[in-house]
Amino acid sequence: MDVPGILAILFIFGGGSLMLLARTPIGHAIAERIRGVRPEATRDPTVLEELDRLRQEVTELQERMDFAERLLARQREPDRVPGSGQA
């Protein structure tokens, strides 16, 4: 087994591949990531408003779900649910 020959082949083809990769947009993105450069996040006001509206809707749905679960539990097991009114 010719170890120096194998290493030479690896360095030639591996180095050539890395050099070609470095010139692509993916290579530039990897280099910026290694350098610690983060892309600036664009803050679109309409997206932020939509996000706030969705958060409010999810909160309302959680409250409705909790209420429905309490009603179902009160019907199924009235003696185990506090405040069920049946004593």
DRENPA-3360 file (N, C-alpha, C; in nm, 2 decimals, always signed):
BEGIN
1 = MDVPGILA = +0.08/-0.12/+0.00/+0.00/+0.00/+0.00/+0.09/+0.12/+0.00 ~ +0.07/+0.21/-0.09/+0.15/+0.33/-0.11/+0.08/+0.45/-0.04 ~ +0.11/+0.47/+0.09/+0.05/+0.57/+0.17/+0.08/+0.71/+0.12 ~ +0.20/+0.75/+0.08/+0.22/+0.88/+0.03/+0.14/+0.91/-0.10 ~ +0.13/+0.81/-0.18/+0.05/+0.83/-0.30/-0.10/+0.85/-0.27 ~ -0.15/+0.78/-0.18/-0.29/+0.80/-0.14/-0.31/+0.94/-0.08 ~ -0.22/+0.98/+0.01/-0.23/+1.11/+0.07/-0.22/+1.22/-0.04 ~ -0.14/+1.20/-0.14/-0.12/+1.30/-0.24/-0.25/+1.31/-0.32;
9 = ILFIFGGG = -0.31/+1.20/-0.35/-0.44/+1.20/-0.42/-0.55/+1.27/-0.34 ~ -0.56/+1.24/-0.21/-0.65/+1.30/-0.12/-0.63/+1.45/-0.12 ~ -0.51/+1.50/-0.11/-0.48/+1.64/-0.10/-0.52/+1.71/-0.23 ~ -0.48/+1.65/-0.34/-0.51/+1.71/-0.47/-0.66/+1.72/-0.50 ~ -0.73/+1.61/-0.49/-0.87/+1.61/-0.52/-0.95/+1.68/-0.41 ~ -0.92/+1.65/-0.28/-0.99/+1.72/-0.17/-0.97/+1.87/-0.17 ~ -0.84/+1.91/-0.19/-0.81/+2.05/-0.19/-0.88/+2.12/-0.31 ~ -0.88/+2.06/-0.43/-0.94/+2.11/-0.54/-1.09/+2.13/-0.52;
17 = SLMLLART = -1.15/+2.03/-0.46/-1.30/+2.03/-0.44/-1.33/+2.14/-0.34 ~ -1.25/+2.16/-0.23/-1.27/+2.26/-0.14/-1.25/+2.40/-0.20 ~ -1.16/+2.41/-0.29/-1.14/+2.54/-0.35/-1.26/+2.58/-0.44 ~ -1.31/+2.48/-0.51/-1.43/+2.50/-0.60/-1.55/+2.53/-0.51 ~ -1.56/+2.47/-0.40/-1.67/+2.49/-0.31/-1.67/+2.63/-0.25 ~ -1.55/+2.68/-0.22/-1.53/+2.81/-0.16/-1.58/+2.92/-0.25 ~ -1.58/+2.90/-0.38/-1.62/+3.00/-0.48/-1.78/+3.00/-0.50 ~ -1.85/+2.91/-0.45/-1.99/+2.90/-0.47/-2.06/+2.98/-0.36;
25 = PIGHAIAE = -2.19/+3.01/-0.37/-2.27/+3.08/-0.27/-2.27/+3.00/-0.14 ~ -2.27/+2.87/-0.15/-2.27/+2.78/-0.03/-2.14/+2.80/+0.04 ~ -2.03/+2.80/-0.03/-1.90/+2.82/+0.03/-1.89/+2.96/+0.10 ~ -1.95/+3.06/+0.04/-1.95/+3.19/+0.10/-2.03/+3.19/+0.23 ~ -2.14/+3.12/+0.23/-2.23/+3.12/+0.35/-2.15/+3.04/+0.46 ~ -2.09/+2.93/+0.42/-2.01/+2.86/+0.52/-1.90/+2.94/+0.58 ~ -1.83/+3.02/+0.50/-1.72/+3.10/+0.54/-1.77/+3.21/+0.64 ~ -1.89/+3.27/+0.60/-1.95/+3.37/+0.69/-1.99/+3.31/+0.82;
33 = RIRGVRPE = -2.04/+3.19/+0.82/-2.08/+3.13/+0.94/-1.96/+3.10/+1.03 ~ -1.85/+3.06/+0.97/-1.73/+3.03/+1.05/-1.67/+3.16/+1.11 ~ -1.68/+3.27/+1.03/-1.64/+3.40/+1.08/-1.73/+3.46/+1.19 ~ -1.85/+3.40/+1.20/-1.94/+3.45/+1.30/-2.03/+3.57/+1.25 ~ -2.03/+3.59/+1.12/-2.12/+3.69/+1.06/-2.26/+3.64/+1.05 ~ -2.35/+3.71/+1.11/-2.49/+3.66/+1.10/-2.57/+3.75/+1.00 ~ -2.65/+3.70/+0.92/-2.73/+3.78/+0.83/-2.83/+3.86/+0.91 ~ -2.85/+3.99/+0.87/-2.94/+4.07/+0.94/-3.08/+4.03/+0.91;
41 = ATRDPTVL = -3.16/+4.01/+1.02/-3.30/+3.97/+1.00/-3.38/+4.10/+0.97 ~ -3.45/+4.09/+0.86/-3.54/+4.20/+0.82/-3.66/+4.19/+0.90 ~ -3.70/+4.30/+0.96/-3.82/+4.30/+1.05/-3.93/+4.37/+0.97 ~ -4.01/+4.29/+0.91/-4.13/+4.35/+0.84/-4.24/+4.37/+0.94 ~ -4.29/+4.49/+0.94/-4.40/+4.52/+1.04/-4.53/+4.44/+1.02 ~ -4.56/+4.41/+0.89/-4.68/+4.33/+0.87/-4.66/+4.19/+0.92 ~ -4.54/+4.14/+0.91/-4.52/+4.00/+0.96/-4.53/+4.00/+1.11 ~ -4.47/+4.11/+1.18/-4.48/+4.11/+1.32/-4.62/+4.13/+1.37;
49 = EELDRLRQ = -4.70/+4.21/+1.30/-4.84/+4.22/+1.34/-4.92/+4.09/+1.32 ~ -4.89/+4.02/+1.21/-4.95/+3.89/+1.19/-4.91/+3.79/+1.30 ~ -4.79/+3.79/+1.34/-4.74/+3.71/+1.45/-4.81/+3.74/+1.58 ~ -4.82/+3.87/+1.61/-4.90/+3.91/+1.74/-5.04/+3.86/+1.73 ~ -5.10/+3.87/+1.61/-5.24/+3.83/+1.60/-5.26/+3.68/+1.62 ~ -5.16/+3.60/+1.56/-5.17/+3.46/+1.58/-5.14/+3.42/+1.72 ~ -5.06/+3.49/+1.79/-5.03/+3.46/+1.94/-5.16/+3.48/+2.02 ~ -5.23/+3.59/+1.99/-5.36/+3.62/+2.06/-5.46/+3.51/+2.03;
57 = EVTELQER = -5.47/+3.47/+1.90/-5.56/+3.36/+1.87/-5.53/+3.23/+1.94 ~ -5.40/+3.20/+1.95/-5.36/+3.08/+2.02/-5.40/+3.08/+2.16 ~ -5.38/+3.20/+2.23/-5.41/+3.22/+2.37/-5.56/+3.20/+2.39 ~ -5.64/+3.26/+2.30/-5.79/+3.24/+2.31/-5.83/+3.10/+2.29 ~ -5.77/+3.03/+2.20/-5.80/+2.89/+2.18/-5.76/+2.80/+2.30 ~ -5.65/+2.84/+2.37/-5.61/+2.76/+2.49/-5.71/+2.78/+2.60 ~ -5.76/+2.91/+2.61/-5.86/+2.94/+2.71/-5.99/+2.86/+2.69 ~ -6.03/+2.86/+2.56/-6.15/+2.79/+2.52/-6.14/+2.64/+2.55;
65 = MDFAERLL = -6.02/+2.58/+2.52/-5.99/+2.44/+2.54/-6.00/+2.41/+2.69 ~ -5.94/+2.49/+2.77/-5.94/+2.47/+2.91/-6.09/+2.47/+2.96 ~ -6.17/+2.56/+2.91/-6.30/+2.57/+2.96/-6.38/+2.45/+2.92 ~ -6.36/+2.41/+2.79/-6.43/+2.29/+2.74/-6.39/+2.16/+2.82 ~ -6.26/+2.15/+2.85/-6.22/+2.04/+2.93/-6.28/+2.04/+3.07 ~ -6.29/+2.16/+3.13/-6.35/+2.16/+3.26/-6.50/+2.12/+3.26 ~ -6.57/+2.17/+3.15/-6.71/+2.13/+3.14/-6.73/+1.98/+3.12 ~ -6.64/+1.92/+3.04/-6.65/+1.77/+3.02/-6.61/+1.70/+3.15;
73 = ARQREPDR = -6.51/+1.74/+3.22/-6.48/+1.68/+3.34/-6.59/+1.69/+3.44 ~ -6.66/+1.80/+3.45/-6.76/+1.83/+3.54/-6.88/+1.73/+3.51 ~ -6.91/+1.71/+3.38/-7.01/+1.62/+3.35/-6.98/+1.47/+3.37 ~ -6.86/+1.43/+3.35/-6.82/+1.29/+3.37/-6.80/+1.26/+3.51 ~ -6.73/+1.34/+3.59/-6.69/+1.31/+3.73/-6.72/+1.43/+3.81 ~ -6.85/+1.45/+3.84/-6.89/+1.58/+3.92/-6.83/+1.58/+4.06 ~ -6.81/+1.47/+4.12/-6.76/+1.47/+4.26/-6.61/+1.49/+4.27 ~ -6.54/+1.47/+4.16/-6.39/+1.49/+4.16/-6.35/+1.63/+4.12;
81 = VPGSGQA = -6.44/+1.71/+4.06/-6.40/+1.84/+4.01/-6.45/+1.94/+4.11 ~ -6.36/+2.02/+4.17/-6.40/+2.12/+4.27/-6.49/+2.23/+4.20 ~ -6.59/+2.27/+4.28/-6.68/+2.38/+4.23/-6.78/+2.33/+4.13 ~ -6.81/+2.21/+4.13/-6.91/+2.16/+4.03/-7.05/+2.19/+4.06 ~ -7.07/+2.23/+4.19/-7.21/+2.27/+4.23/-7.29/+2.15/+4.28 ~ -7.24/+2.03/+4.27/-7.32/+1.91/+4.31/-7.25/+1.86/+4.44 ~ -7.32/+1.87/+4.55/-7.26/+1.82/+4.67/-7.37/+1.76/+4.76;
% end
